[in-house]
Structures are given as C-alpha cells and as structure tokens.
Amino acid sequence: MSPDDRWSEVKQKLREYFSIGVKLVWVADPSDRTVYAYRSLTDVREFTEADTLPGDDVLPGFSVPVANLFED
C-alpha cells in the first residue's frame, strides 16, 4: 500500500483480481508493518513482523520473514 491508498480502493482492486482468477493477493501495509494474505474478500490472514509469509499452494516452497519486507 502507498500512503495515499484507501482501503476502499484496495478492496476494489481485490475484487478485480479475484474476478479474473487470481488465487492469492498479498497486501503489505508499511505503516503497520503487516501483510494481509487474501484468498477472497472474506478469506484473509494477517501476518505480523513476528511471522513468516508462506507461498502456500500458489508458490510452493516460498516463504519470507515478514520483518525482512520492512527492513529500513
């Protein structure tokens, strides 16, 4: 997310992505240092700096510590 992004705009983009068959969307919120993993608008998991973000079945074998995504 950019500082100017609004959640309503992000949700609209999510709707568009899912309507064309996207299986997983990660939304990184740098202000909270959190990543949200969306499978649908209602299936969402939150990952904090203490967590590791998995690729699940979309990117098998991929994982990254969330803290690494927000290094200064």
CHARMM internal coordinates of N, CA and C (Angstrom, degrees):
IC EDIT
DIST 1 N 1 CA 1.4377
DIST 1 CA 1 C 1.5167
ANGL 1 N 1 CA 1 C 109.16
DIST 1 C 2 N 1.2989
ANGL 1 CA 1 C 2 N 114.50
DIHE 1 N 1 CA 1 C 2 N 143.79
DIST 2 N 2 CA 1.4489
ANGL 1 C 2 N 2 CA 121.16
DIHE 1 CA 1 C 2 N 2 CA 172.87
DIST 2 CA 2 C 1.5222
ANGL 2 N 2 CA 2 C 108.19
DIHE 1 C 2 N 2 CA 2 C -93.95
DIST 2 C 3 N 1.3200
ANGL 2 CA 2 C 3 N 117.63
DIHE 2 N 2 CA 2 C 3 N 158.64
DIST 3 N 3 CA 1.4675
ANGL 2 C 3 N 3 CA 119.58
DIHE 2 CA 2 C 3 N 3 CA 179.16
DIST 3 CA 3 C 1.5280
ANGL 3 N 3 CA 3 C 113.26
DIHE 2 C 3 N 3 CA 3 C -55.80
DIST 3 C 4 N 1.3235
ANGL 3 CA 3 C 4 N 117.58
DIHE 3 N 3 CA 3 C 4 N -28.38
DIST 4 N 4 CA 1.4667
ANGL 3 C 4 N 4 CA 120.79
DIHE 3 CA 3 C 4 N 4 CA -177.68
DIST 4 CA 4 C 1.5263
ANGL 4 N 4 CA 4 C 113.52
DIHE 3 C 4 N 4 CA 4 C -88.36
DIST 4 C 5 N 1.3443
ANGL 4 CA 4 C 5 N 118.25
DIHE 4 N 4 CA 4 C 5 N -7.92
DIST 5 N 5 CA 1.4669
ANGL 4 C 5 N 5 CA 121.23
DIHE 4 CA 4 C 5 N 5 CA -179.35
DIST 5 CA 5 C 1.5238
ANGL 5 N 5 CA 5 C 110.46
DIHE 4 C 5 N 5 CA 5 C -69.14
DIST 5 C 6 N 1.3133
ANGL 5 CA 5 C 6 N 114.73
DIHE 5 N 5 CA 5 C 6 N 142.15
DIST 6 N 6 CA 1.4587
ANGL 5 C 6 N 6 CA 121.56
DIHE 5 CA 5 C 6 N 6 CA 174.90
DIST 6 CA 6 C 1.5142
ANGL 6 N 6 CA 6 C 107.85
DIHE 5 C 6 N 6 CA 6 C -111.75
DIST 6 C 7 N 1.3363
ANGL 6 CA 6 C 7 N 116.26
DIHE 6 N 6 CA 6 C 7 N 147.40
DIST 7 N 7 CA 1.4639
ANGL 6 C 7 N 7 CA 119.84
DIHE 6 CA 6 C 7 N 7 CA -177.95
DIST 7 CA 7 C 1.5218
ANGL 7 N 7 CA 7 C 111.11
DIHE 6 C 7 N 7 CA 7 C -59.18
DIST 7 C 8 N 1.3259
ANGL 7 CA 7 C 8 N 117.36
DIHE 7 N 7 CA 7 C 8 N -34.00
DIST 8 N 8 CA 1.4687
ANGL 7 C 8 N 8 CA 118.92
DIHE 7 CA 7 C 8 N 8 CA 179.30
DIST 8 CA 8 C 1.5276
ANGL 8 N 8 CA 8 C 110.86
DIHE 7 C 8 N 8 CA 8 C -62.66
DIST 8 C 9 N 1.3196
ANGL 8 CA 8 C 9 N 116.94
DIHE 8 N 8 CA 8 C 9 N -37.36
DIST 9 N 9 CA 1.4663
ANGL 8 C 9 N 9 CA 121.04
DIHE 8 CA 8 C 9 N 9 CA 177.77
DIST 9 CA 9 C 1.5255
ANGL 9 N 9 CA 9 C 110.96
DIHE 8 C 9 N 9 CA 9 C -70.49
DIST 9 C 10 N 1.3218
ANGL 9 CA 9 C 10 N 116.49
DIHE 9 N 9 CA 9 C 10 N -40.04
DIST 10 N 10 CA 1.4614
ANGL 9 C 10 N 10 CA 120.73
DIHE 9 CA 9 C 10 N 10 CA 178.64
DIST 10 CA 10 C 1.5303
ANGL 10 N 10 CA 10 C 109.51
DIHE 9 C 10 N 10 CA 10 C -63.26
DIST 10 C 11 N 1.3274
ANGL 10 CA 10 C 11 N 117.21
DIHE 10 N 10 CA 10 C 11 N -44.07
DIST 11 N 11 CA 1.4716
ANGL 10 C 11 N 11 CA 120.19
DIHE 10 CA 10 C 11 N 11 CA 178.96
DIST 11 CA 11 C 1.5220
ANGL 11 N 11 CA 11 C 111.18
DIHE 10 C 11 N 11 CA 11 C -61.93
DIST 11 C 12 N 1.3197
ANGL 11 CA 11 C 12 N 117.32
DIHE 11 N 11 CA 11 C 12 N -37.92
DIST 12 N 12 CA 1.4629
ANGL 11 C 12 N 12 CA 119.66
DIHE 11 CA 11 C 12 N 12 CA 177.93
DIST 12 CA 12 C 1.5307
ANGL 12 N 12 CA 12 C 110.34
DIHE 11 C 12 N 12 CA 12 C -63.56
DIST 12 C 13 N 1.3281
ANGL 12 CA 12 C 13 N 116.96
DIHE 12 N 12 CA 12 C 13 N -42.10
DIST 13 N 13 CA 1.4641
ANGL 12 C 13 N 13 CA 120.39
DIHE 12 CA 12 C 13 N 13 CA 177.46
DIST 13 CA 13 C 1.5315
ANGL 13 N 13 CA 13 C 110.46
DIHE 12 C 13 N 13 CA 13 C -63.41
DIST 13 C 14 N 1.3246
ANGL 13 CA 13 C 14 N 116.62
DIHE 13 N 13 CA 13 C 14 N -40.48
DIST 14 N 14 CA 1.4597
ANGL 13 C 14 N 14 CA 120.12
DIHE 13 CA 13 C 14 N 14 CA 177.36
DIST 14 CA 14 C 1.5260
ANGL 14 N 14 CA 14 C 110.51
DIHE 13 C 14 N 14 CA 14 C -59.39
DIST 14 C 15 N 1.3309
ANGL 14 CA 14 C 15 N 116.82
DIHE 14 N 14 CA 14 C 15 N -45.21
DIST 15 N 15 CA 1.4662
ANGL 14 C 15 N 15 CA 120.43
DIHE 14 CA 14 C 15 N 15 CA 177.69
DIST 15 CA 15 C 1.5264
ANGL 15 N 15 CA 15 C 110.72
DIHE 14 C 15 N 15 CA 15 C -56.05
DIST 15 C 16 N 1.3229
ANGL 15 CA 15 C 16 N 115.72
DIHE 15 N 15 CA 15 C 16 N -44.79
DIST 16 N 16 CA 1.4638
ANGL 15 C 16 N 16 CA 120.30
DIHE 15 CA 15 C 16 N 16 CA 179.84
DIST 16 CA 16 C 1.5255
ANGL 16 N 16 CA 16 C 111.28
DIHE 15 C 16 N 16 CA 16 C -62.67
DIST 16 C 17 N 1.3238
ANGL 16 CA 16 C 17 N 116.96
DIHE 16 N 16 CA 16 C 17 N -45.43
DIST 17 N 17 CA 1.4655
ANGL 16 C 17 N 17 CA 120.64
DIHE 16 CA 16 C 17 N 17 CA -179.48
DIST 17 CA 17 C 1.5277
ANGL 17 N 17 CA 17 C 110.87
DIHE 16 C 17 N 17 CA 17 C -60.90
DIST 17 C 18 N 1.3342
ANGL 17 CA 17 C 18 N 117.00
DIHE 17 N 17 CA 17 C 18 N -47.29
DIST 18 N 18 CA 1.4597
ANGL 17 C 18 N 18 CA 120.01
DIHE 17 CA 17 C 18 N 18 CA -177.98
DIST 18 CA 18 C 1.5219
ANGL 18 N 18 CA 18 C 111.87
DIHE 17 C 18 N 18 CA 18 C -67.83
DIST 18 C 19 N 1.3242
ANGL 18 CA 18 C 19 N 117.17
DIHE 18 N 18 CA 18 C 19 N -30.54
DIST 19 N 19 CA 1.4634
ANGL 18 C 19 N 19 CA 119.86
DIHE 18 CA 18 C 19 N 19 CA 179.79
DIST 19 CA 19 C 1.5279
ANGL 19 N 19 CA 19 C 112.26
DIHE 18 C 19 N 19 CA 19 C -68.40
DIST 19 C 20 N 1.3404
ANGL 19 CA 19 C 20 N 117.48
DIHE 19 N 19 CA 19 C 20 N -21.16
DIST 20 N 20 CA 1.4625
ANGL 19 C 20 N 20 CA 119.95
DIHE 19 CA 19 C 20 N 20 CA 178.37
DIST 20 CA 20 C 1.5276
ANGL 20 N 20 CA 20 C 112.33
DIHE 19 C 20 N 20 CA 20 C -102.41
DIST 20 C 21 N 1.3444
ANGL 20 CA 20 C 21 N 116.27
DIHE 20 N 20 CA 20 C 21 N 8.35
DIST 21 N 21 CA 1.4562
ANGL 20 C 21 N 21 CA 119.71
DIHE 20 CA 20 C 21 N 21 CA 172.07
DIST 21 CA 21 C 1.5157
ANGL 21 N 21 CA 21 C 116.80
DIHE 20 C 21 N 21 CA 21 C 99.92
DIST 21 C 22 N 1.3180
ANGL 21 CA 21 C 22 N 118.11
DIHE 21 N 21 CA 21 C 22 N 7.40
DIST 22 N 22 CA 1.4652
ANGL 21 C 22 N 22 CA 120.07
DIHE 21 CA 21 C 22 N 22 CA 176.77
DIST 22 CA 22 C 1.5206
ANGL 22 N 22 CA 22 C 108.46
DIHE 21 C 22 N 22 CA 22 C -62.93
DIST 22 C 23 N 1.3363
ANGL 22 CA 22 C 23 N 116.93
DIHE 22 N 22 CA 22 C 23 N 136.03
DIST 23 N 23 CA 1.4671
ANGL 22 C 23 N 23 CA 122.29
DIHE 22 CA 22 C 23 N 23 CA -174.49
DIST 23 CA 23 C 1.5203
ANGL 23 N 23 CA 23 C 114.42
DIHE 22 C 23 N 23 CA 23 C -95.94
DIST 23 C 24 N 1.3307
ANGL 23 CA 23 C 24 N 117.35
DIHE 23 N 23 CA 23 C 24 N -24.46
DIST 24 N 24 CA 1.4605
ANGL 23 C 24 N 24 CA 120.90
DIHE 23 CA 23 C 24 N 24 CA -176.17
DIST 24 CA 24 C 1.5192
ANGL 24 N 24 CA 24 C 108.99
DIHE 23 C 24 N 24 CA 24 C -152.44
DIST 24 C 25 N 1.3346
ANGL 24 CA 24 C 25 N 115.64
DIHE 24 N 24 CA 24 C 25 N 131.68
DIST 25 N 25 CA 1.4635
ANGL 24 C 25 N 25 CA 121.37
DIHE 24 CA 24 C 25 N 25 CA 176.66
DIST 25 CA 25 C 1.5247
ANGL 25 N 25 CA 25 C 107.76
DIHE 24 C 25 N 25 CA 25 C -128.56
DIST 25 C 26 N 1.3165
ANGL 25 CA 25 C 26 N 115.39
DIHE 25 N 25 CA 25 C 26 N 129.44
DIST 26 N 26 CA 1.4642
ANGL 25 C 26 N 26 CA 120.84
DIHE 25 CA 25 C 26 N 26 CA 173.71
DIST 26 CA 26 C 1.5153
ANGL 26 N 26 CA 26 C 108.50
DIHE 25 C 26 N 26 CA 26 C -102.34
DIST 26 C 27 N 1.3226
ANGL 26 CA 26 C 27 N 115.38
DIHE 26 N 26 CA 26 C 27 N 129.92
DIST 27 N 27 CA 1.4585
ANGL 26 C 27 N 27 CA 121.12
DIHE 26 CA 26 C 27 N 27 CA 175.41
DIST 27 CA 27 C 1.5217
ANGL 27 N 27 CA 27 C 106.87
DIHE 26 C 27 N 27 CA 27 C -116.77
DIST 27 C 28 N 1.3232
ANGL 27 CA 27 C 28 N 115.79
DIHE 27 N 27 CA 27 C 28 N 114.13
DIST 28 N 28 CA 1.4637
ANGL 27 C 28 N 28 CA 121.52
DIHE 27 CA 27 C 28 N 28 CA -179.48
DIST 28 CA 28 C 1.5165
ANGL 28 N 28 CA 28 C 108.79
DIHE 27 C 28 N 28 CA 28 C -95.28
DIST 28 C 29 N 1.3114
ANGL 28 CA 28 C 29 N 115.72
DIHE 28 N 28 CA 28 C 29 N 127.18
DIST 29 N 29 CA 1.4591
ANGL 28 C 29 N 29 CA 121.89
DIHE 28 CA 28 C 29 N 29 CA 178.22
DIST 29 CA 29 C 1.5224
ANGL 29 N 29 CA 29 C 108.29
DIHE 28 C 29 N 29 CA 29 C -110.25
DIST 29 C 30 N 1.3269
ANGL 29 CA 29 C 30 N 117.24
DIHE 29 N 29 CA 29 C 30 N 97.73
DIST 30 N 30 CA 1.4627
ANGL 29 C 30 N 30 CA 119.96
DIHE 29 CA 29 C 30 N 30 CA -176.22
DIST 30 CA 30 C 1.5214
ANGL 30 N 30 CA 30 C 113.92
DIHE 29 C 30 N 30 CA 30 C -64.54
DIST 30 C 31 N 1.3251
ANGL 30 CA 30 C 31 N 117.64
DIHE 30 N 30 CA 30 C 31 N -26.87
DIST 31 N 31 CA 1.4665
ANGL 30 C 31 N 31 CA 118.72
DIHE 30 CA 30 C 31 N 31 CA -179.88
DIST 31 CA 31 C 1.5249
ANGL 31 N 31 CA 31 C 111.16
DIHE 30 C 31 N 31 CA 31 C -67.47
DIST 31 C 32 N 1.3308
ANGL 31 CA 31 C 32 N 117.32
DIHE 31 N 31 CA 31 C 32 N -33.63
DIST 32 N 32 CA 1.4714
ANGL 31 C 32 N 32 CA 122.03
DIHE 31 CA 31 C 32 N 32 CA 177.53
DIST 32 CA 32 C 1.5163
ANGL 32 N 32 CA 32 C 113.02
DIHE 31 C 32 N 32 CA 32 C -99.71
DIST 32 C 33 N 1.3471
ANGL 32 CA 32 C 33 N 115.67
DIHE 32 N 32 CA 32 C 33 N -7.66
DIST 33 N 33 CA 1.4659
ANGL 32 C 33 N 33 CA 121.65
DIHE 32 CA 32 C 33 N 33 CA -176.62
DIST 33 CA 33 C 1.5328
ANGL 33 N 33 CA 33 C 109.73
DIHE 32 C 33 N 33 CA 33 C 54.36
DIST 33 C 34 N 1.3301
ANGL 33 CA 33 C 34 N 113.13
DIHE 33 N 33 CA 33 C 34 N 48.59
DIST 34 N 34 CA 1.4541
ANGL 33 C 34 N 34 CA 122.57
DIHE 33 CA 33 C 34 N 34 CA -176.08
DIST 34 CA 34 C 1.5227
ANGL 34 N 34 CA 34 C 109.08
DIHE 33 C 34 N 34 CA 34 C -132.09
DIST 34 C 35 N 1.3391
ANGL 34 CA 34 C 35 N 116.19
DIHE 34 N 34 CA 34 C 35 N 147.80
DIST 35 N 35 CA 1.4586
ANGL 34 C 35 N 35 CA 121.40
DIHE 34 CA 34 C 35 N 35 CA 174.30
DIST 35 CA 35 C 1.5257
ANGL 35 N 35 CA 35 C 107.77
DIHE 34 C 35 N 35 CA 35 C -120.68
DIST 35 C 36 N 1.3263
ANGL 35 CA 35 C 36 N 115.63
DIHE 35 N 35 CA 35 C 36 N 133.68
DIST 36 N 36 CA 1.4551
ANGL 35 C 36 N 36 CA 122.28
DIHE 35 CA 35 C 36 N 36 CA 176.60
DIST 36 CA 36 C 1.5239
ANGL 36 N 36 CA 36 C 107.94
DIHE 35 C 36 N 36 CA 36 C -107.50
DIST 36 C 37 N 1.3184
ANGL 36 CA 36 C 37 N 116.31
DIHE 36 N 36 CA 36 C 37 N 127.02
DIST 37 N 37 CA 1.4621
ANGL 36 C 37 N 37 CA 121.93
DIHE 36 CA 36 C 37 N 37 CA 178.98
DIST 37 CA 37 C 1.5195
ANGL 37 N 37 CA 37 C 108.20
DIHE 36 C 37 N 37 CA 37 C -104.62
DIST 37 C 38 N 1.3265
ANGL 37 CA 37 C 38 N 115.37
DIHE 37 N 37 CA 37 C 38 N 111.96
DIST 38 N 38 CA 1.4599
ANGL 37 C 38 N 38 CA 122.07
DIHE 37 CA 37 C 38 N 38 CA -177.92
DIST 38 CA 38 C 1.5272
ANGL 38 N 38 CA 38 C 110.39
DIHE 37 C 38 N 38 CA 38 C -100.99
DIST 38 C 39 N 1.3348
ANGL 38 CA 38 C 39 N 116.13
DIHE 38 N 38 CA 38 C 39 N 130.03
DIST 39 N 39 CA 1.4667
ANGL 38 C 39 N 39 CA 123.46
DIHE 38 CA 38 C 39 N 39 CA 169.40
DIST 39 CA 39 C 1.5229
ANGL 39 N 39 CA 39 C 108.93
DIHE 38 C 39 N 39 CA 39 C -102.64
DIST 39 C 40 N 1.3161
ANGL 39 CA 39 C 40 N 115.36
DIHE 39 N 39 CA 39 C 40 N -23.73
DIST 40 N 40 CA 1.4638
ANGL 39 C 40 N 40 CA 125.06
DIHE 39 CA 39 C 40 N 40 CA 175.01
DIST 40 CA 40 C 1.5295
ANGL 40 N 40 CA 40 C 105.17
DIHE 39 C 40 N 40 CA 40 C -162.72
DIST 40 C 41 N 1.3154
ANGL 40 CA 40 C 41 N 116.91
DIHE 40 N 40 CA 40 C 41 N 179.28
DIST 41 N 41 CA 1.4655
ANGL 40 C 41 N 41 CA 118.93
DIHE 40 CA 40 C 41 N 41 CA 178.90
DIST 41 CA 41 C 1.5211
ANGL 41 N 41 CA 41 C 112.57
DIHE 40 C 41 N 41 CA 41 C -67.55
DIST 41 C 42 N 1.3235
ANGL 41 CA 41 C 42 N 116.56
DIHE 41 N 41 CA 41 C 42 N -19.94
DIST 42 N 42 CA 1.4677
ANGL 41 C 42 N 42 CA 120.26
DIHE 41 CA 41 C 42 N 42 CA -179.12
DIST 42 CA 42 C 1.5218
ANGL 42 N 42 CA 42 C 113.10
DIHE 41 C 42 N 42 CA 42 C -108.89
DIST 42 C 43 N 1.3056
ANGL 42 CA 42 C 43 N 118.21
DIHE 42 N 42 CA 42 C 43 N -10.23
DIST 43 N 43 CA 1.4647
ANGL 42 C 43 N 43 CA 122.59
DIHE 42 CA 42 C 43 N 43 CA 179.24
DIST 43 CA 43 C 1.5186
ANGL 43 N 43 CA 43 C 108.00
DIHE 42 C 43 N 43 CA 43 C -110.11
DIST 43 C 44 N 1.3292
ANGL 43 CA 43 C 44 N 115.04
DIHE 43 N 43 CA 43 C 44 N 94.77
DIST 44 N 44 CA 1.4633
ANGL 43 C 44 N 44 CA 120.41
DIHE 43 CA 43 C 44 N 44 CA -175.51
DIST 44 CA 44 C 1.5277
ANGL 44 N 44 CA 44 C 109.08
DIHE 43 C 44 N 44 CA 44 C -136.11
DIST 44 C 45 N 1.3278
ANGL 44 CA 44 C 45 N 114.94
DIHE 44 N 44 CA 44 C 45 N 139.85
DIST 45 N 45 CA 1.4647
ANGL 44 C 45 N 45 CA 121.17
DIHE 44 CA 44 C 45 N 45 CA 175.25
DIST 45 CA 45 C 1.5223
ANGL 45 N 45 CA 45 C 108.17
DIHE 44 C 45 N 45 CA 45 C -120.38
DIST 45 C 46 N 1.3059
ANGL 45 CA 45 C 46 N 115.77
DIHE 45 N 45 CA 45 C 46 N 143.76
DIST 46 N 46 CA 1.4635
ANGL 45 C 46 N 46 CA 122.16
DIHE 45 CA 45 C 46 N 46 CA 179.96
DIST 46 CA 46 C 1.5246
ANGL 46 N 46 CA 46 C 109.42
DIHE 45 C 46 N 46 CA 46 C -106.25
DIST 46 C 47 N 1.3353
ANGL 46 CA 46 C 47 N 115.91
DIHE 46 N 46 CA 46 C 47 N 132.34
DIST 47 N 47 CA 1.4614
ANGL 46 C 47 N 47 CA 121.97
DIHE 46 CA 46 C 47 N 47 CA 178.43
DIST 47 CA 47 C 1.5205
ANGL 47 N 47 CA 47 C 108.51
DIHE 46 C 47 N 47 CA 47 C -121.37
DIST 47 C 48 N 1.3241
ANGL 47 CA 47 C 48 N 115.71
DIHE 47 N 47 CA 47 C 48 N 128.20
DIST 48 N 48 CA 1.4565
ANGL 47 C 48 N 48 CA 121.33
DIHE 47 CA 47 C 48 N 48 CA 179.03
DIST 48 CA 48 C 1.5302
ANGL 48 N 48 CA 48 C 110.05
DIHE 47 C 48 N 48 CA 48 C -101.36
DIST 48 C 49 N 1.3045
ANGL 48 CA 48 C 49 N 116.14
DIHE 48 N 48 CA 48 C 49 N 179.81
DIST 49 N 49 CA 1.4750
ANGL 48 C 49 N 49 CA 121.04
DIHE 48 CA 48 C 49 N 49 CA -179.65
DIST 49 CA 49 C 1.5225
ANGL 49 N 49 CA 49 C 112.99
DIHE 48 C 49 N 49 CA 49 C -59.38
DIST 49 C 50 N 1.3133
ANGL 49 CA 49 C 50 N 117.03
DIHE 49 N 49 CA 49 C 50 N -22.96
DIST 50 N 50 CA 1.4624
ANGL 49 C 50 N 50 CA 120.56
DIHE 49 CA 49 C 50 N 50 CA 179.82
DIST 50 CA 50 C 1.5343
ANGL 50 N 50 CA 50 C 112.41
DIHE 49 C 50 N 50 CA 50 C -80.78
DIST 50 C 51 N 1.3301
ANGL 50 CA 50 C 51 N 116.89
DIHE 50 N 50 CA 50 C 51 N -8.41
DIST 51 N 51 CA 1.4629
ANGL 50 C 51 N 51 CA 122.14
DIHE 50 CA 50 C 51 N 51 CA -174.09
DIST 51 CA 51 C 1.5278
ANGL 51 N 51 CA 51 C 112.49
DIHE 50 C 51 N 51 CA 51 C -101.31
DIST 51 C 52 N 1.3206
ANGL 51 CA 51 C 52 N 114.24
DIHE 51 N 51 CA 51 C 52 N 165.86
DIST 52 N 52 CA 1.4614
ANGL 51 C 52 N 52 CA 122.49
DIHE 51 CA 51 C 52 N 52 CA 170.80
DIST 52 CA 52 C 1.5186
ANGL 52 N 52 CA 52 C 107.82
DIHE 51 C 52 N 52 CA 52 C -110.42
DIST 52 C 53 N 1.3200
ANGL 52 CA 52 C 53 N 116.25
DIHE 52 N 52 CA 52 C 53 N 129.56
DIST 53 N 53 CA 1.4575
ANGL 52 C 53 N 53 CA 122.32
DIHE 52 CA 52 C 53 N 53 CA -179.31
DIST 53 CA 53 C 1.5250
ANGL 53 N 53 CA 53 C 108.92
DIHE 52 C 53 N 53 CA 53 C -85.61
DIST 53 C 54 N 1.3481
ANGL 53 CA 53 C 54 N 117.57
DIHE 53 N 53 CA 53 C 54 N 118.12
DIST 54 N 54 CA 1.4636
ANGL 53 C 54 N 54 CA 119.85
DIHE 53 CA 53 C 54 N 54 CA -179.28
DIST 54 CA 54 C 1.5283
ANGL 54 N 54 CA 54 C 111.61
DIHE 53 C 54 N 54 CA 54 C -93.05
DIST 54 C 55 N 1.3135
ANGL 54 CA 54 C 55 N 115.30
DIHE 54 N 54 CA 54 C 55 N 156.25
DIST 55 N 55 CA 1.4596
ANGL 54 C 55 N 55 CA 120.79
DIHE 54 CA 54 C 55 N 55 CA 174.82
DIST 55 CA 55 C 1.5133
ANGL 55 N 55 CA 55 C 112.50
DIHE 54 C 55 N 55 CA 55 C -86.36
DIST 55 C 56 N 1.3340
ANGL 55 CA 55 C 56 N 115.74
DIHE 55 N 55 CA 55 C 56 N -9.25
DIST 56 N 56 CA 1.4635
ANGL 55 C 56 N 56 CA 121.92
DIHE 55 CA 55 C 56 N 56 CA -179.22
DIST 56 CA 56 C 1.5264
ANGL 56 N 56 CA 56 C 110.83
DIHE 55 C 56 N 56 CA 56 C 51.56
DIST 56 C 57 N 1.3147
ANGL 56 CA 56 C 57 N 116.90
DIHE 56 N 56 CA 56 C 57 N -142.97
DIST 57 N 57 CA 1.4661
ANGL 56 C 57 N 57 CA 120.84
DIHE 56 CA 56 C 57 N 57 CA -177.67
DIST 57 CA 57 C 1.5283
ANGL 57 N 57 CA 57 C 112.11
DIHE 56 C 57 N 57 CA 57 C -81.73
DIST 57 C 58 N 1.3290
ANGL 57 CA 57 C 58 N 117.25
DIHE 57 N 57 CA 57 C 58 N -9.75
DIST 58 N 58 CA 1.4664
ANGL 57 C 58 N 58 CA 120.75
DIHE 57 CA 57 C 58 N 58 CA -179.87
DIST 58 CA 58 C 1.5294
ANGL 58 N 58 CA 58 C 110.56
DIHE 57 C 58 N 58 CA 58 C -79.78
DIST 58 C 59 N 1.3209
ANGL 58 CA 58 C 59 N 116.50
DIHE 58 N 58 CA 58 C 59 N -40.44
DIST 59 N 59 CA 1.4706
ANGL 58 C 59 N 59 CA 122.96
DIHE 58 CA 58 C 59 N 59 CA 176.65
DIST 59 CA 59 C 1.5282
ANGL 59 N 59 CA 59 C 108.20
DIHE 58 C 59 N 59 CA 59 C -129.89
DIST 59 C 60 N 1.3274
ANGL 59 CA 59 C 60 N 117.90
DIHE 59 N 59 CA 59 C 60 N 73.60
DIST 60 N 60 CA 1.4657
ANGL 59 C 60 N 60 CA 120.79
DIHE 59 CA 59 C 60 N 60 CA -176.66
DIST 60 CA 60 C 1.5289
ANGL 60 N 60 CA 60 C 111.61
DIHE 59 C 60 N 60 CA 60 C -56.13
DIST 60 C 61 N 1.3176
ANGL 60 CA 60 C 61 N 114.65
DIHE 60 N 60 CA 60 C 61 N 134.63
DIST 61 N 61 CA 1.4572
ANGL 60 C 61 N 61 CA 120.55
DIHE 60 CA 60 C 61 N 61 CA 178.08
DIST 61 CA 61 C 1.5194
ANGL 61 N 61 CA 61 C 114.24
DIHE 60 C 61 N 61 CA 61 C 86.84
DIST 61 C 62 N 1.3283
ANGL 61 CA 61 C 62 N 117.47
DIHE 61 N 61 CA 61 C 62 N -11.11
DIST 62 N 62 CA 1.4643
ANGL 61 C 62 N 62 CA 120.49
DIHE 61 CA 61 C 62 N 62 CA 179.97
DIST 62 CA 62 C 1.5189
ANGL 62 N 62 CA 62 C 109.74
DIHE 61 C 62 N 62 CA 62 C -86.59
DIST 62 C 63 N 1.3268
ANGL 62 CA 62 C 63 N 115.84
DIHE 62 N 62 CA 62 C 63 N 137.45
DIST 63 N 63 CA 1.4618
ANGL 62 C 63 N 63 CA 122.10
DIHE 62 CA 62 C 63 N 63 CA 169.47
DIST 63 CA 63 C 1.5229
ANGL 63 N 63 CA 63 C 107.87
DIHE 62 C 63 N 63 CA 63 C -158.77
DIST 63 C 64 N 1.3146
ANGL 63 CA 63 C 64 N 115.39
DIHE 63 N 63 CA 63 C 64 N 152.05
DIST 64 N 64 CA 1.4609
ANGL 63 C 64 N 64 CA 120.73
DIHE 63 CA 63 C 64 N 64 CA 179.39
DIST 64 CA 64 C 1.5337
ANGL 64 N 64 CA 64 C 107.64
DIHE 63 C 64 N 64 CA 64 C -149.14
DIST 64 C 65 N 1.3330
ANGL 64 CA 64 C 65 N 116.90
DIHE 64 N 64 CA 64 C 65 N 136.27
DIST 65 N 65 CA 1.4582
ANGL 64 C 65 N 65 CA 118.51
DIHE 64 CA 64 C 65 N 65 CA 173.69
DIST 65 CA 65 C 1.5295
ANGL 65 N 65 CA 65 C 109.65
DIHE 64 C 65 N 65 CA 65 C -63.62
DIST 65 C 66 N 1.3014
ANGL 65 CA 65 C 66 N 116.41
DIHE 65 N 65 CA 65 C 66 N 130.43
DIST 66 N 66 CA 1.4641
ANGL 65 C 66 N 66 CA 120.02
DIHE 65 CA 65 C 66 N 66 CA -178.99
DIST 66 CA 66 C 1.5161
ANGL 66 N 66 CA 66 C 110.78
DIHE 65 C 66 N 66 CA 66 C -58.34
DIST 66 C 67 N 1.3122
ANGL 66 CA 66 C 67 N 117.72
DIHE 66 N 66 CA 66 C 67 N -36.44
DIST 67 N 67 CA 1.4662
ANGL 66 C 67 N 67 CA 120.78
DIHE 66 CA 66 C 67 N 67 CA 179.37
DIST 67 CA 67 C 1.5291
ANGL 67 N 67 CA 67 C 111.51
DIHE 66 C 67 N 67 CA 67 C -56.98
DIST 67 C 68 N 1.3282
ANGL 67 CA 67 C 68 N 117.49
DIHE 67 N 67 CA 67 C 68 N -32.87
DIST 68 N 68 CA 1.4762
ANGL 67 C 68 N 68 CA 120.52
DIHE 67 CA 67 C 68 N 68 CA 179.92
DIST 68 CA 68 C 1.5319
ANGL 68 N 68 CA 68 C 112.29
DIHE 67 C 68 N 68 CA 68 C -67.31
DIST 68 C 69 N 1.3127
ANGL 68 CA 68 C 69 N 116.72
DIHE 68 N 68 CA 68 C 69 N -24.24
DIST 69 N 69 CA 1.4616
ANGL 68 C 69 N 69 CA 120.08
DIHE 68 CA 68 C 69 N 69 CA -179.30
DIST 69 CA 69 C 1.5248
ANGL 69 N 69 CA 69 C 112.53
DIHE 68 C 69 N 69 CA 69 C -74.50
DIST 69 C 70 N 1.3270
ANGL 69 CA 69 C 70 N 116.00
DIHE 69 N 69 CA 69 C 70 N -18.26
DIST 70 N 70 CA 1.4501
ANGL 69 C 70 N 70 CA 120.56
DIHE 69 CA 69 C 70 N 70 CA -175.45
DIST 70 CA 70 C 1.5269
ANGL 70 N 70 CA 70 C 113.22
DIHE 69 C 70 N 70 CA 70 C -120.04
DIST 70 C 71 N 1.3233
ANGL 70 CA 70 C 71 N 116.09
DIHE 70 N 70 CA 70 C 71 N 24.65
DIST 71 N 71 CA 1.4569
ANGL 70 C 71 N 71 CA 119.02
DIHE 70 CA 70 C 71 N 71 CA 179.62
DIST 71 CA 71 C 1.5227
ANGL 71 N 71 CA 71 C 109.57
DIHE 70 C 71 N 71 CA 71 C -63.76
DIST 71 C 72 N 1.3206
ANGL 71 CA 71 C 72 N 114.58
DIHE 71 N 71 CA 71 C 72 N 141.72
DIST 72 N 72 CA 1.4716
ANGL 71 C 72 N 72 CA 120.36
DIHE 71 CA 71 C 72 N 72 CA 179.61
DIST 72 CA 72 C 1.5082
ANGL 72 N 72 CA 72 C 110.82
DIHE 71 C 72 N 72 CA 72 C -79.25
END
COOR INIT
IC SEED 1 N 1 CA 1 C
IC BUILD
